[in-house]
């Protein structure tokens, strides 16, 4: 299955490591350092022409991760990817 991140960018859902709200997580020093190192290393792909709301980390294990910056909220991305439904099934199952 694929997840549309904005513009012409889609990623495979089985390669998603995490979906994060940019405003809430960028308060952390560790997250700021991670994003700065990722950008310096050429691993950041900005798929937003608008104010970014979230970032998605994708990759296979620790090899060649990519960080996608998108204007779509983390809640919307999680719903699209089916993560919320999957978590709901685990909690109720």
Z-matrix of the N, CA and C atoms (Angstrom, degrees):
N
C 1 1.435
C 2 1.527 1 108.53
N 3 1.319 2 115.93 1 154.18
C 4 1.453 3 121.59 2 -177.60
C 5 1.523 4 110.58 3 -121.69
N 6 1.337 5 114.84 4 154.34
C 7 1.460 6 121.36 5 178.48
C 8 1.517 7 108.26 6 -123.56
N 9 1.332 8 116.56 7 126.23
C 10 1.458 9 122.70 8 178.01
C 11 1.523 10 108.90 9 -82.66
N 12 1.346 11 116.98 10 122.83
C 13 1.460 12 121.91 11 -177.19
C 14 1.527 13 113.73 12 -100.50
N 15 1.312 14 116.82 13 -7.63
C 16 1.456 15 120.89 14 -178.30
C 17 1.514 16 110.08 15 126.16
N 18 1.329 17 115.07 16 160.47
C 19 1.463 18 121.81 17 -176.07
C 20 1.531 19 108.78 18 50.47
N 21 1.306 20 118.10 19 -126.80
C 22 1.465 21 121.38 20 -179.40
C 23 1.527 22 111.52 21 -110.05
N 24 1.319 23 116.53 22 31.43
C 25 1.461 24 120.42 23 -173.06
C 26 1.526 25 111.69 24 -110.87
N 27 1.324 26 115.47 25 125.70
C 28 1.463 27 122.04 26 173.60
C 29 1.528 28 107.66 27 -130.47
N 30 1.331 29 115.72 28 149.59
C 31 1.459 30 121.13 29 177.14
C 32 1.524 31 108.46 30 -130.10
N 33 1.309 32 115.22 31 156.09
C 34 1.466 33 120.14 32 176.33
C 35 1.524 34 108.31 33 -75.38
N 36 1.319 35 117.28 34 133.69
C 37 1.467 36 120.37 35 -178.40
C 38 1.526 37 111.78 36 -65.69
N 39 1.326 38 118.42 37 -27.96
C 40 1.463 39 119.24 38 179.44
C 41 1.531 40 112.43 39 -75.04
N 42 1.333 41 117.81 40 -5.96
C 43 1.458 42 122.00 41 176.87
C 44 1.528 43 112.08 42 -102.33
N 45 1.332 44 117.73 43 -1.42
C 46 1.458 45 120.83 44 -179.45
C 47 1.524 46 109.48 45 -77.48
N 48 1.325 47 115.15 46 122.98
C 49 1.459 48 121.66 47 177.17
C 50 1.523 49 109.49 48 -90.70
N 51 1.330 50 116.56 49 -38.54
C 52 1.455 51 119.81 50 179.69
C 53 1.507 52 112.58 51 -168.15
N 54 1.324 53 115.44 52 153.40
C 55 1.469 54 123.98 53 176.21
C 56 1.518 55 106.25 54 -122.37
N 57 1.334 56 116.48 55 125.32
C 58 1.459 57 120.70 56 -171.92
C 59 1.526 58 112.15 57 -130.61
N 60 1.321 59 115.59 58 141.83
C 61 1.457 60 122.30 59 173.74
C 62 1.526 61 107.40 60 -76.14
N 63 1.317 62 117.30 61 122.87
C 64 1.456 63 121.69 62 -174.62
C 65 1.523 64 112.59 63 -66.47
N 66 1.320 65 116.94 64 -41.49
C 67 1.465 66 120.45 65 -177.53
C 68 1.530 67 111.66 66 -65.02
N 69 1.309 68 117.18 67 -45.43
C 70 1.466 69 120.67 68 -177.63
C 71 1.519 70 113.66 69 -73.99
N 72 1.316 71 117.68 70 -38.92
C 73 1.461 72 119.69 71 -175.06
C 74 1.518 73 113.76 72 -84.68
N 75 1.329 74 117.84 73 -24.13
C 76 1.467 75 119.41 74 -177.28
C 77 1.525 76 112.21 75 -75.95
N 78 1.308 77 117.85 76 -0.69
C 79 1.463 78 121.88 77 174.03
C 80 1.528 79 109.15 78 -71.36
N 81 1.314 80 116.66 79 -32.80
C 82 1.459 81 122.84 80 -177.25
C 83 1.532 82 111.16 81 -71.15
N 84 1.321 83 115.71 82 136.14
C 85 1.463 84 121.78 83 177.52
C 86 1.531 85 110.27 84 -61.96
N 87 1.322 86 116.27 85 -39.86
C 88 1.468 87 121.26 86 -178.69
C 89 1.527 88 110.56 87 -63.12
N 90 1.327 89 116.48 88 -42.93
C 91 1.468 90 119.95 89 179.74
C 92 1.519 91 110.56 90 -66.39
N 93 1.328 92 117.38 91 -41.99
C 94 1.467 93 120.73 92 177.33
C 95 1.519 94 110.94 93 -58.86
N 96 1.336 95 116.57 94 -44.19
C 97 1.458 96 121.00 95 178.73
C 98 1.519 97 111.16 96 -64.15
N 99 1.325 98 116.53 97 -42.90
C 100 1.466 99 120.89 98 178.91
C 101 1.526 100 110.91 99 -59.71
N 102 1.333 101 116.48 100 -48.25
C 103 1.464 102 120.16 101 -179.15
C 104 1.524 103 111.44 102 -65.09
N 105 1.338 104 117.33 103 -39.34
C 106 1.466 105 120.66 104 179.00
C 107 1.531 106 111.12 105 -64.67
N 108 1.346 107 117.14 106 -44.73
C 109 1.467 108 121.06 107 178.62
C 110 1.529 109 111.15 108 -65.14
N 111 1.321 110 115.81 109 -39.27
C 112 1.466 111 120.01 110 179.33
C 113 1.523 112 110.42 111 -64.21
N 114 1.318 113 116.60 112 -41.85
C 115 1.467 114 119.84 113 179.59
C 116 1.525 115 110.37 114 -67.15
N 117 1.313 116 116.62 115 -43.54
C 118 1.465 117 121.08 116 178.71
C 119 1.523 118 110.83 117 -61.21
N 120 1.325 119 116.42 118 -35.75
C 121 1.461 120 121.64 119 179.89
C 122 1.519 121 114.30 120 -81.88
N 123 1.324 122 117.43 121 1.86
C 124 1.464 123 120.66 122 178.78
C 125 1.516 124 114.11 123 75.21
N 126 1.330 125 116.37 124 23.50
C 127 1.459 126 120.34 125 -176.96
C 128 1.522 127 113.67 126 -97.78
N 129 1.332 128 117.31 127 -3.21
C 130 1.462 129 121.16 128 -176.91
C 131 1.524 130 110.05 129 -95.85
N 132 1.330 131 114.45 130 131.66
C 133 1.458 132 121.72 131 176.46
C 134 1.525 133 106.77 132 -119.73
N 135 1.322 134 116.65 133 115.73
C 136 1.458 135 121.13 134 179.65
C 137 1.524 136 108.57 135 -91.48
N 138 1.319 137 116.96 136 114.40
C 139 1.464 138 121.14 137 -179.17
C 140 1.525 139 110.38 138 -107.72
N 141 1.328 140 116.01 139 21.60
C 142 1.457 141 120.58 140 -176.04
C 143 1.519 142 111.24 141 -125.69
N 144 1.314 143 115.75 142 131.35
C 145 1.460 144 120.52 143 171.23
C 146 1.522 145 109.73 144 -97.85
N 147 1.319 146 115.68 145 -4.60
C 148 1.459 147 122.28 146 -179.35
C 149 1.524 148 109.02 147 -109.16
N 150 1.330 149 116.42 148 -175.87
C 151 1.448 150 121.94 149 178.35
C 152 1.533 151 109.64 150 -61.81
N 153 1.326 152 118.48 151 121.58
C 154 1.470 153 119.94 152 -178.48
C 155 1.522 154 111.80 153 -69.41
N 156 1.328 155 115.10 154 142.22
C 157 1.469 156 121.00 155 -179.30
C 158 1.519 157 112.52 156 -116.39
N 159 1.315 158 117.52 157 -24.61
C 160 1.457 159 119.36 158 -176.56
C 161 1.522 160 111.06 159 -152.81
N 162 1.329 161 114.60 160 168.28
C 163 1.455 162 119.29 161 172.37
C 164 1.522 163 108.72 162 -136.08
N 165 1.334 164 114.64 163 149.10
C 166 1.452 165 122.40 164 -177.01
C 167 1.521 166 107.78 165 -124.12
N 168 1.322 167 116.21 166 127.86
C 169 1.455 168 121.00 167 177.57
C 170 1.522 169 107.31 168 -100.37
N 171 1.333 170 115.90 169 126.62
C 172 1.458 171 121.68 170 -178.49
C 173 1.519 172 110.13 171 -128.83
N 174 1.304 173 115.41 172 150.97
C 175 1.451 174 120.79 173 175.39
C 176 1.506 175 110.75 174 163.31
N 177 1.292 176 114.53 175 174.65
C 178 1.465 177 121.95 176 175.64
C 179 1.516 178 106.46 177 -106.87
N 180 1.326 179 116.54 178 103.71
C 181 1.456 180 120.30 179 -176.05
C 182 1.519 181 110.20 180 65.89
N 183 1.301 182 116.73 181 -134.18
C 184 1.464 183 121.09 182 179.54
C 185 1.526 184 112.11 183 -101.29
N 186 1.309 185 117.25 184 2.78
C 187 1.456 186 120.49 185 -177.80
C 188 1.514 187 111.29 186 -87.30
N 189 1.300 188 115.61 187 130.07
C 190 1.462 189 124.02 188 174.29
C 191 1.526 190 114.84 189 47.78
N 192 1.333 191 117.36 190 54.23
C 193 1.469 192 117.83 191 177.28
C 194 1.523 193 110.80 192 -69.97
N 195 1.300 194 116.63 193 152.65
C 196 1.460 195 123.29 194 174.70
C 197 1.518 196 107.62 195 -125.11
N 198 1.317 197 115.56 196 144.39
C 199 1.453 198 121.72 197 177.15
C 200 1.527 199 106.73 198 -115.65
N 201 1.318 200 115.80 199 115.82
C 202 1.461 201 121.57 200 -179.66
C 203 1.525 202 109.06 201 -100.45
N 204 1.321 203 116.55 202 125.52
C 205 1.463 204 122.66 203 176.89
C 206 1.525 205 106.59 204 -99.51
N 207 1.339 206 117.16 205 126.88
C 208 1.464 207 120.80 206 -175.12
C 209 1.520 208 112.37 207 -137.78
N 210 1.319 209 115.45 208 156.03
C 211 1.464 210 121.58 209 178.42
C 212 1.525 211 112.07 210 -84.68
N 213 1.324 212 117.63 211 -5.03
C 214 1.460 213 121.57 212 -179.56
C 215 1.530 214 108.52 213 -84.37
N 216 1.322 215 116.91 214 136.19
C 217 1.464 216 120.59 215 -177.17
C 218 1.528 217 111.10 216 -65.38
N 219 1.321 218 115.61 217 153.30
C 220 1.457 219 120.58 218 179.58
C 221 1.528 220 111.30 219 -62.67
N 222 1.333 221 116.64 220 -36.31
C 223 1.470 222 120.35 221 179.28
C 224 1.532 223 110.71 222 -62.76
N 225 1.316 224 116.86 223 -43.27
C 226 1.463 225 121.19 224 179.31
C 227 1.526 226 110.60 225 -65.38
N 228 1.332 227 116.75 226 -43.34
C 229 1.460 228 120.03 227 179.55
C 230 1.523 229 111.29 228 -62.75
N 231 1.323 230 116.61 229 -41.97
C 232 1.465 231 120.26 230 179.64
C 233 1.518 232 111.50 231 -63.89
N 234 1.336 233 116.62 232 -39.94
C 235 1.470 234 119.86 233 177.46
C 236 1.520 235 110.70 234 -64.44
N 237 1.331 236 116.03 235 -43.83
C 238 1.466 237 120.12 236 179.74
C 239 1.523 238 111.57 237 -61.52
N 240 1.311 239 115.73 238 -37.29
C 241 1.468 240 120.28 239 -177.53
C 242 1.521 241 112.55 240 -79.51
N 243 1.329 242 117.08 241 -12.67
C 244 1.454 243 120.78 242 179.66
C 245 1.511 244 113.49 243 84.47
N 246 1.347 245 117.51 244 7.95
C 247 1.462 246 120.10 245 179.94
C 248 1.513 247 111.34 246 -64.35
N 249 1.307 248 118.13 247 -40.37
C 250 1.460 249 121.05 248 -177.97
C 251 1.515 250 110.19 249 -65.16
N 252 1.323 251 116.47 250 -42.85
C 253 1.470 252 120.03 251 177.92
C 254 1.524 253 110.76 252 -62.75
N 255 1.329 254 116.38 253 -42.75
C 256 1.456 255 120.46 254 179.70
C 257 1.516 256 111.87 255 -63.48
N 258 1.312 257 117.30 256 -40.92
C 259 1.465 258 120.81 257 178.38
C 260 1.516 259 110.55 258 -66.88
N 261 1.329 260 116.97 259 -38.90
C 262 1.460 261 120.69 260 -179.68
C 263 1.528 262 109.79 261 -62.79
N 264 1.341 263 116.42 262 -38.56
C 265 1.472 264 120.05 263 179.64
C 266 1.519 265 111.21 264 -66.64
N 267 1.297 266 118.04 265 -36.46
C 268 1.459 267 121.81 266 179.88
C 269 1.530 268 109.93 267 -68.30
N 270 1.319 269 116.57 268 -44.14
C 271 1.462 270 120.74 269 -178.41
C 272 1.520 271 111.96 270 -64.86
N 273 1.326 272 117.42 271 -37.90
C 274 1.463 273 121.25 272 -176.71
C 275 1.518 274 112.57 273 -90.41
N 276 1.344 275 116.39 274 -15.91
C 277 1.459 276 119.74 275 -173.50
C 278 1.442 277 110.47 276 -84.17
